[in-house]
Amino acid sequence: MGSVPLAELEALYRSEYRRFLRVATAILRDETRGVDAVQEAFATALRRQRQFRGEGPLEAWVWRMVVNAALKERSRPRHAELAGFDVATSPEEPTPVAEAIARLPERQRLALFLRYYADLDYESIATALQVSSGTVAMATRPSPMAGRTGGMSSCAHGSSAHTGSWLLWPRP
């Protein structure tokens, strides 16, 4: 395969947009910037559609672009808030789980977002992050200390991981 048919890319966008947005928002901690990152990722996919070699799933190829676009967006400074414009913020304080995840190394956080927000399998995550599936398996398994320290085992396998509510932080 030397190119992605436009219809396949459009179908992926329409069917998986919310999952892409959920992960981008988790990376950026800002839904507006998450929307920008997903849009940029799909614009990149359109520009590079001829570069898709079909060595892995199309979705994993696009996930790599979404993650890269979110990381690139995160490195940009936020736009200044408009004076007098009331911006709604989340009333929730960060949970201990959200704080624990925020302290994880970036690659591990990304693997967790892709596993539990996007529900991707290890191979797709490995393709998206350009690592081995063994690395993904190690990054997403619960810590042996999780039971004693209130770590990630409960969030990684609980229902809240799929709703995304445990990673919605208020703006700093």
C-alpha positions as CSV (number, residue, x, y, z in Angstrom):
1,M,0.0,0.0,0.0
2,G,1.5,3.3,-1.0
3,S,-1.2,5.8,0.0
4,V,-4.2,6.1,2.4
5,P,-7.5,6.4,0.6
6,L,-9.1,9.6,1.6
7,A,-12.3,7.8,2.5
8,E,-10.5,5.6,5.0
9,L,-8.9,8.6,6.7
10,E,-12.3,10.4,6.8
11,A,-14.0,7.3,8.2
12,L,-11.3,7.0,10.9
13,Y,-11.8,10.7,11.8
14,R,-15.5,10.4,12.0
15,S,-15.5,7.2,14.1
16,E,-12.6,7.8,16.4
17,Y,-12.5,11.6,16.9
18,R,-13.7,11.5,20.5
19,R,-10.9,9.0,21.5
20,F,-8.3,11.1,19.7
21,L,-9.5,14.2,21.5
22,R,-9.7,12.5,24.9
23,V,-6.0,11.5,24.7
24,A,-4.8,14.9,23.3
25,T,-6.8,16.6,26.0
26,A,-5.2,14.4,28.7
27,I,-1.7,15.2,27.3
28,L,-2.4,18.9,27.1
29,R,-4.7,19.3,30.1
30,D,-6.8,21.6,27.9
31,E,-9.6,20.6,25.6
32,T,-9.3,23.6,23.3
33,R,-5.7,22.8,22.7
34,G,-6.6,19.2,22.3
35,V,-9.0,20.0,19.5
36,D,-6.2,22.0,17.8
37,A,-3.8,19.0,18.2
38,V,-6.2,16.5,16.7
39,Q,-7.0,18.9,13.8
40,E,-3.3,19.4,13.2
41,A,-2.7,15.6,13.3
42,F,-5.3,14.9,10.7
43,A,-4.1,17.8,8.5
44,T,-0.6,16.1,8.7
45,A,-2.1,12.7,7.9
46,L,-3.7,14.2,4.8
47,R,-0.5,15.9,3.7
48,R,1.5,12.7,4.3
49,Q,-1.0,10.1,3.1
50,R,1.3,8.9,0.4
51,Q,3.9,8.1,3.1
52,F,1.7,5.5,4.8
53,R,3.4,2.2,4.0
54,G,0.7,-0.1,5.4
55,E,3.2,-1.9,7.7
56,G,0.8,-1.4,10.6
57,P,-2.8,-0.3,11.1
58,L,-3.8,3.1,9.8
59,E,-5.2,4.0,13.2
60,A,-1.8,3.4,14.9
61,W,-0.2,5.6,12.2
62,V,-2.7,8.4,12.9
63,W,-2.3,7.9,16.7
64,R,1.4,8.7,16.3
65,M,0.5,11.9,14.6
66,V,-2.0,12.8,17.3
67,V,0.5,12.2,20.1
68,N,3.2,14.1,18.2
69,A,0.8,17.0,17.5
70,A,-0.2,17.2,21.2
71,L,3.4,17.1,22.4
72,K,4.3,19.9,19.9
73,E,1.3,21.9,21.0
74,R,2.3,21.4,24.7
75,S,5.7,23.0,23.9
76,R,4.1,26.1,22.6
77,P,3.2,28.9,25.0
78,R,-0.5,29.3,25.8
79,H,-2.3,32.2,24.2
80,A,-3.0,35.1,26.6
81,E,-6.5,35.1,27.9
82,L,-8.7,37.8,26.6
83,A,-9.2,40.6,29.2
84,G,-12.6,40.5,30.7
85,F,-13.4,37.1,29.1
86,D,-14.8,34.7,31.7
87,V,-13.2,31.3,31.2
88,A,-14.9,28.4,32.9
89,T,-12.6,26.2,34.8
90,S,-13.1,22.8,36.2
91,P,-14.3,22.9,39.8
92,E,-12.5,19.7,40.6
93,E,-9.2,19.6,42.3
94,P,-6.6,17.0,41.0
95,T,-7.2,13.6,42.5
96,P,-4.3,11.6,44.1
97,V,-4.5,9.3,41.0
98,A,-4.2,12.3,38.6
99,E,-1.3,13.6,40.6
100,A,0.4,10.2,40.5
101,I,0.0,9.9,36.8
102,A,1.3,13.5,36.3
103,R,4.5,12.5,38.0
104,L,5.1,9.5,35.7
105,P,7.7,9.7,32.9
106,E,6.2,11.1,29.7
107,R,6.5,7.9,27.7
108,Q,4.7,5.9,30.4
109,R,1.9,8.5,30.7
110,L,1.5,8.4,26.9
111,A,1.3,4.6,26.9
112,L,-1.3,4.7,29.7
113,F,-3.4,7.3,27.8
114,L,-3.4,5.3,24.7
115,R,-4.2,2.0,26.5
116,Y,-6.9,3.2,28.8
117,Y,-8.3,6.3,27.1
118,A,-8.0,5.1,23.5
119,D,-8.3,1.3,24.3
120,L,-5.5,0.5,21.9
121,D,-3.8,-2.9,22.0
122,Y,0.0,-3.1,22.8
123,E,1.0,-3.4,19.1
124,S,-0.9,-0.3,18.1
125,I,0.5,1.6,21.0
126,A,4.0,0.4,20.2
127,T,3.6,1.6,16.6
128,A,2.2,5.0,17.7
129,L,5.0,5.6,20.2
130,Q,7.7,3.9,18.0
131,V,8.7,1.4,20.8
132,S,8.5,-2.3,21.2
133,S,5.3,-4.0,22.5
134,G,7.3,-5.3,25.4
135,T,8.1,-1.7,26.4
136,V,4.4,-0.9,26.2
137,A,3.6,-3.9,28.4
138,M,6.0,-2.8,31.0
139,A,4.9,0.8,30.9
140,T,1.2,0.0,31.4
141,R,1.4,-2.7,34.0
142,P,0.5,-1.8,37.6
143,S,3.4,-1.0,39.9
144,P,4.2,-3.6,42.5
145,M,4.1,-0.7,45.0
146,A,0.6,0.4,43.8
147,G,-1.3,-1.4,46.6
148,R,0.9,0.1,49.3
149,T,1.1,3.6,48.0
150,G,-2.3,4.3,46.4
151,G,-0.7,3.9,43.0
152,M,-2.2,3.2,39.6
153,S,-3.6,-0.3,39.9
154,S,-7.0,0.9,40.8
155,C,-7.2,3.6,38.2
156,A,-5.7,1.4,35.4
157,H,-8.4,-1.2,35.8
158,G,-11.3,0.7,37.2
159,S,-14.2,2.2,35.3
160,S,-13.1,5.8,35.9
161,A,-10.1,5.2,33.6
162,H,-12.5,4.9,30.7
163,T,-14.5,8.0,31.5
164,G,-11.5,10.3,31.6
165,S,-12.9,12.1,34.7
166,W,-9.8,11.3,36.7
167,L,-7.5,13.3,34.4
168,L,-9.4,16.6,34.1
169,W,-7.2,19.1,35.9
170,P,-8.2,22.7,36.4
171,R,-6.1,25.2,34.6
172,P,-2.9,26.3,36.5
